[in-house]
Amino acid sequence: MSHAAAVLSAGPTESPARPSARLVTVLALLAAFAASMSLYVATTQALSYHARDEGPNASYAISLHAGDLPTIDTPVAHDRERFPQITRGANREEVDRHRMIWTANHPPLYYLLGVPWVALADALENPQVLIVGMRAVSALAYGALVFLVGLIAFEVTPRRPAAAMLATAITASPAVLAVAAGFIMNDSVAVAASSLTVLATLRILRLGVTRNRMIVMAVAGTLAAATKAPGVITVIMCGAALGVTLLLRDRTRKGFLRATWLTAIATGVPGMAIGWFYVRNIVLYGDATASSALLERYERVQIDTWFEVMTAPRFWHSWYDHLWVPLQLRGTGMHWIIDTITFVALLGLALGVVARLRDHGRERGLVVSAPRVPSVATVGLLVLIAHAFVIVVNLAQFRSGGGNPHERYLLTIIPLVAIVLAVGLLAIVDAVPWGEIRRREEIAAALISAFLVGMAAATFATWVRTQVRLGADVMLPEIRPVPYLVLGVGAICAFAAVVLPLVWGPSALKRASSGRRELTAPETVGGAA
């Protein structure tokens, strides 16, 4: 059975309750590498301020510090003494609509995290503290996202730690996203919160319902919904997945009431905590996200119909490739590397699906079993796929309305992309009859991760050299050694992450060396740890 097929047929007795210390260490090291690139951007670009984007985001936090919740009509901060960068940036804008806090359509959580930095900047009389501080929050959230994707991959494939490592490396590999996370943007915080919600949901489905796990899921869902609108979609998807799968497991009246109650907690707590903000948007702008009002304000012209955007493979392919290929490297042929990796992974998935269908055919007629309950892997992948589909549809609507696509908008679907690519690549590895299968997977994952990390480092170095030539890579005098130190630590972490699995073997190898397993009952929701 291939890796991709085995993902959907895992025995509960073999499933560890939590990832091993060695796996957590590797995931943390890869996350530190990703965060180091973003932190370098956050600290070196402090004098190269992005007025049109960062000005409104920073001004949102400044308004909250003053006790006001801004609207999209609120002007950006105009205090030359306290915030000279924001004031100069606003003055450079030619039209008034670019001097407004257009980001006020977003929920306030990320900007509340910026309020302490506003206060600290005032206390130290150093406006750079606000800029660097809010950027650092975004950068650290990106590192947390990389780590969480690895944990989600572990929940989907708990007996195959190599998949978790490889998914983490894939998430850390787009240097374009690492650069974007180094500025004042709410995307990485939002996706990290959404990923935590998915992780909490999958742990409940795999290990069973407990009070603490439900608290984590409800709190994570609240954070996701309070950061960006796609977080609401995450909460709805995860709540529905929890309720439906628990109901399928226990179809009695008691099971129905229990599933309904837990779903109400998972979705109701975030709704009560932050639902008022989306109602406010509807009252002020006519829709929950104010997207129509913003498109009208910035005079976006519809370029294509929604259907034309959704069915434009060249557009989506180019957007996908740009996650790994920055502007400076476009036209170099580097996109062929990404396309090849993706093609091989999809081929592995296809082989896995065929193997799974073949195994399922052998099972039919041999055993009379109870009604099938979806495995945690199936539920997890379905949640990620459904969530990604809704996000892609929304992005298509945004694009068709004249919105400008940015690579960071695809950050929301990165967890699905990383897990799918990791599973597909390891399915190809499983087809190679060499050595014990788990060790083979770990070695292959380490080597592929080394390549991806090296590619990310080279891409990031190219971006840095471009910034140096443009004179934009300027460090603040008071923190001059810090960016180099952070980047150096990140490089060491990356090296350790890919070497560690090669020299620190697992304590026990339980899988058969032939690379195939006997058929087992599928892992069900709420199974024992």
N, C-alpha and C positions, 0 to 999 in steps of 0.2 A: 504494500500500500504506500503510495507516495505521501509526501509531507502534506500537500494540499488536501488530499483525501483524508488523511488521518486527523487533520484539524477538526473535522466534523464527526469524528467517531472516536472519542477518547474515554477510556475507562475511569470512573471516579475513584477507584481504589488507588490508582497510580498518581492522582493529582495532588501535588504539594499545596499546602494551605497558603504558603507565601513564597516569594522568590528567595533563592539562596543568597547568602552574604556576598558571594563572588559575583553573582549576577547584578545585585543592587550596586555593588562597587563599580562595575563596568558601566552601567547605565548612568550613574552619577558622574563618572569621569567624562563620558560623552556629552552629558548635559553641561558640564563645566566648560568644555571646549566650545560649545555653541554659545554659551553666555559670554565667554571671554571676547569673542568677535564683536558681539553687540555692545559690550561694555567699552571696548576700545573705541567704537564709533561714538558712543555716548559721551566720552570724555575728550576725544580729540576734535570732534566737530562742534565744540561749544561756541567757537567764534564764526562758524559757518552756519548760521541760523536759517532754518527753512520757514520764512515768514508766513507764507500762505497756509501751510498745514500746521506748523507748530504754534504759531501765534494764537489761533482760536482755541487749540487744545490747552495751552498754558493759561489762556485768559479764562477758560471755564473754571479751572482750579482757583484762580484769583478771585473770581466772582463768588465761588463757594466760600472762600476764606472770609469774604466780606459779608457773608450771610445771605447772598442772593443766588437763586437758581436761574441761570440765564435762559434766554430763548434764542432762536436763530436770528432775531432782530437786535440782540444786545451787542453793542460795539465791543471790539477787543480792548484790552487794557491800554489806556493812554496816560501813563504816568512816566515821564521821561526820567525822573530821578530813581524810581523804584525798578522799573522794567524798561530800560533803554532799548534793548533788542526788539521787544515787542512793538514799542512805539515807532522805532525807525522802520521796522518791517511793514507796519500798517501804513505809514506815510509813503512808502514806496509803491503801494498798490494804487492803480490808476482809477479804479471804480469803487464806490462805497460798499458794494455787496461783498467785496473781498476784505472789508474791514469789520466784518461781523463774526460772531461766534457761531458759525454754521454747524459746528459739532454739537451744539446744544440739543440736537435731536437724539443724542445718545444718553442712556441712563448714566447716573453720576458716580458709579463706584470708582472707576479708574481716576477720576478727577478728585474724588475725596482722598485718594491716596496721595495726590499732589498737594493737598492743603498743608500738611506739615512742612513741605519743602518751601511753600510760600512764606510761612511763618519763620522758618530758619533763614531764608534769604533776607527777610526784613531784619531779623535779629543780628545777622552778620553784616548787614548792609552790602551784600554781594549778590546781585541779580543772577549771576551764573549758577548759583546754588539751586535755584528753581529749575533752570533748564537741565542741568546735569542730573539733578535728583529725579525728575519725572522721567527722563530718559533711562536712568538706571532701573527704575521700577519696571519699565517695559522690557529692558534687556534681561533682567533676572526672571521675569515671567516667561520669556522665550526659553531660557534654560530649563525652567520648571516644566514647560510644555514638552520639551524633548524627553525629559525624564518620565513624564506621565504617559507618553506614547509607548515607551518601553514597557511600563507596567500594564497598560491596556493590552498590548501584544501578549504579555505573559498570561493575563486572564483568558485570552482567547486560545492560547497554546501553552498551557501550564507545564506540560511535560517536555517542551522543546524550548529551552532557554535561549538557544541560538536565534530563534525567530525574534525574541524580545530585543536581543542585542542588535540584530541587523535592522530592525524597524527603528530603533533609536538612532543608529548611525545614519540611516536614510533621512530621518527628520533633521538631523544636525547638518546634513550635507549641502542644502541650498544656501550658499553664502549670501544670495540676494535677500533672503528672508532675514538672515542674521543682521545684515546692514539695516534693513527697514526697522527691525526691532530696536535699533540703537537710537531712534528718534522718539519724540513725544507722540505716540500713537497708542490707541487702546486695543489694537488687534491681538497682540500676544497675550495680554492679560485676559481678554475675552475668551480666546481659544484655550488657554490653560485652564480657566474655570470650567468651560464646557467639557474638556477632557477629563477633569476631575469628576464631573458628574457622571460621565460614561463609565469611568473606572469604578466609582462607588456602586453604580447599578450592576455592573458585571460581577463584582465581588459578592453582592447580595444573591445574585442568581447562581453563582457557583458554590458559595459556601453556606448559604441560608440567611434568613432574616434575623437580625438582632437589632436591639434598640440603638446601639452605637452606629451600626452601619446605616440605619435609616436616618439618623441625625446627620451623618456625613453627607448622605445623598441629598437631603433637603437643604443643608447649608450650601453645598456645592452648587446645587441648582439655583439657589438664590443669588449666589455670586455671579453665575453665568448670565442669568436674566438681568442682573443689575449692572452689567458691563456693556452689553451690546445686544441688539435685537435677535441675532441668530441664537443667542443663549436661550431665548424663549422656545425656539424650535427644539433645542437640545432637551430642555426640561420636558416638553410634551412627548418627544420620542422616547425618552428614557422612562417616563411615567407609564406610557402605554406598553412598552416592552415589559416592564415589571409586572403590571397588572395582567396582561394577556398570558404571559408565561406561567405565572403563579396559578392562574385560573386553569390552564391546560394541565397543570400538575395535580391540582385538586379541584375536580369538577362538581363537588358537592355544594350545597347551599352555604355551608360554613366556609368553604374555600372561596366561593364567590364574594361573600362579605369581607373576608380577609383581604382578598386581592383588591377589592374596591376601596377599602379603608387605606391600604398602603399606597395605592395610586393617588388617592386624595391627599395624603400627606406629602408625597413626592412632588406633586404639582401644585397643591394648594398653598403650601408654605411660601414658595417663591412668588406665587400669584398675589398673596396677601402682602408680602414684603415689598414688592416693586411694581405690582400691577397699576398702582396709581399713576406712575410716570407715563405709561403707555396710554392710559385714559387721558392724561394731560395733553399728550401729543395729538390725540384724536380731536380734543376740544380746540386746541390752538391751530392745528394745521390740516385737519381733515383725515389723517391716517396715522396709524400707530408709530410709523418711522419717519414721518415728515418727508418722505422721499419725493412725493409729487411736488410739494412746495419748494424743495431745494432744486429739483430739476427745472422748475419754472423760473425760480429766481436767477439761476445761473445760465438761463437761456439755452438749455440743452436742446439740440435738434435731433429728432428721431432719425436714426441712420438706417435701421433695418427693422423688420418686424421681429417679434419675439421668436417666431418659428424659424426665421432665417438665421438668427443668431444661434439658436439651439442646434440647428442642423448645419453649422459651418465648421467642419472638422479642422480646416486649416487654422481658423481663429483659435479654437480650443487647444490644438496641438502647439501652436506658437506660444500661447499663454502658459501652457504647462512647461514647455522647454525653458521659458524665461525665468522659471524659478531657480534654475541652476546656471543659466547663462546670462551674466550681466550685460549691460549695454556695451561695455568695453570689449567684450569677447564675441559679440554677435557677428556672424559672418566668418568665424574661424573654423567652423565645422564641429565645434564642441557639442552641439546639440545631438550629433550622431551618437555620442557616447550615452547620453540619457535615453535616446530612442532605442538603442540596442539593449540597454539594461531593462527597459520597460518591456520590450518585445520578448526577451528571454523569460522575464517573470510571468508575463501573460501566457506564454507557451507552457510554463510549468503549471500554472493554474488550470489550463485546459487539460493537461495530462492528469492532474489530480481529480478533476471533475469526472473524466472518463473512468479512472480507477475507482472512484467512489460509486459511480453508477453500476460498474461491474460487480463490486463487492455487495452493493445493495441487492442486485439481482440474485446473487448466491444466497443471501439471507432469506429471501422471500420463499415461502413454502417449507422452510426447514424448521422454523420456530414460530409458534403461536404466542404472541406477546401482547402485553397491554397496549393501549393506544400510545402512539409515539409522542414523546415530549421533546421539544427542540433542545438541542445541546446549547451550552453556554456560548460556544464558538459560533453557532448558527445565529443565535439571538444577537450577539455582539456585532457580527458582520452585517446583519440586517439593519440594526440600528445605525451603524456607521454609513451604510449604503443609502438608507432612506434619508438620513440627515444630509449627506453630501448631495443627493439628488435635489432636495428642496433648496439648498444653498446655490447649486448651479442654476436652477430655474430662476431664483431671485437675481443672480448675477446676469443672466440673460436678459431679464427685464430691465435691469439697470443699464446694461450696454445698449439695448435696443432704444432706450429712451435718450441716448446721447451721453451716458456716463463714460468716463475714462477708466479703462481697466488698469488695475495696478496689481503687481505680483502678490502683494500682501493680502489681497482679497481671497486668494486661494489658500491661505493659511488654515482656514477652517476645515478644509478637506484633507489636509496633510496627514492626520492620524490614519484615515482610511487608506490613502495612497501608500504610506509607509508600511502598514501591515500587509496589504495586498502584495506589494513588491517583495517584501521579506518572505512571505509564505511561498510565493511563486518561485523565487530564486532558490530557496532551499528544497523545493520540490524537484528541481533539476539536479541539485546535489544528491538528493536521495536516490536518484536513478543511477548514480555511479556506484558500482559494486566495489567499494574500497573501504576496508576497515570497519570498525564498530560505528553504527550509524549516528549515534548522538555525538560522538567525538568528531566524526567526519563533518557533521553540521556545524559544530562549534569552530573547528579550524577554518572551514569555508566562510563562516560568518565573520570571523576575525580578519581574514584576508580581504573579503569584499569590503568590510568596514574600513580597513586600512586604505584601500583605494578611494573610497568615498570621502574619507576624512582628508586624505592628501589632495583630492580634487577640490574640496571646499577651501583648504588652506591656500592652494595655488590661486583659486578664483578670488579669494579675499585679498591676497597679496597684490593681484592685478588691480583690484579696486583701490587699494591703499596707494599704490604707485601713481595711479591716475589722479587721486586727490592731492598727492604731494606736488605733482606737476602743475595742478591748477591753483596751488597755494591754499587749498581748503583744509588740509590736514594739519591744523594748528592746535597746539595743546595750551591749556591754561598754565601759566607759570607756576601757580601754587600746587598743581597736581601733575607736573610734568613727568615724574618717574612712573606714576601709577599706570597709565595705559600700556607702557612697555612691559611692566611687571605682570599685569593682568593677562596680556597676550602671551607672554612667556609661560605663565602657569597653565594657560589653556593648551598650549602646544605640548607641554609635559603630560597633561591629563589625556590628551588625544593619543599620544604615544603609549602611555600606560594602558589605556582602554583596549587597544588592539593587540598589545603584547600579552596582557594578563591572561586571557583565555587560552593562550598557547602554552603558558608555563604553569598555570594554576588549573590543573584538571579537576573535574567533578569528583566528589567523594565516592560516588557510586554510579556505576553505569548499569542501568536496569534494562535497557532495551536490547533486543537481540541484535547480534552483529550482522545478520543477514539483511537487515534493513527492512524486514517485514514483520508484522505482528499478527497474532491471531485475532479474529474478530471479537470484539467485546461490545457490551451494551453501551449505548451512548450515554455520555455524562448528562445528567438531568439537572434542572434548576433546583437550587436549594439542597444539593447533595451534601453529604458529610464532608468535612474537611479532611 
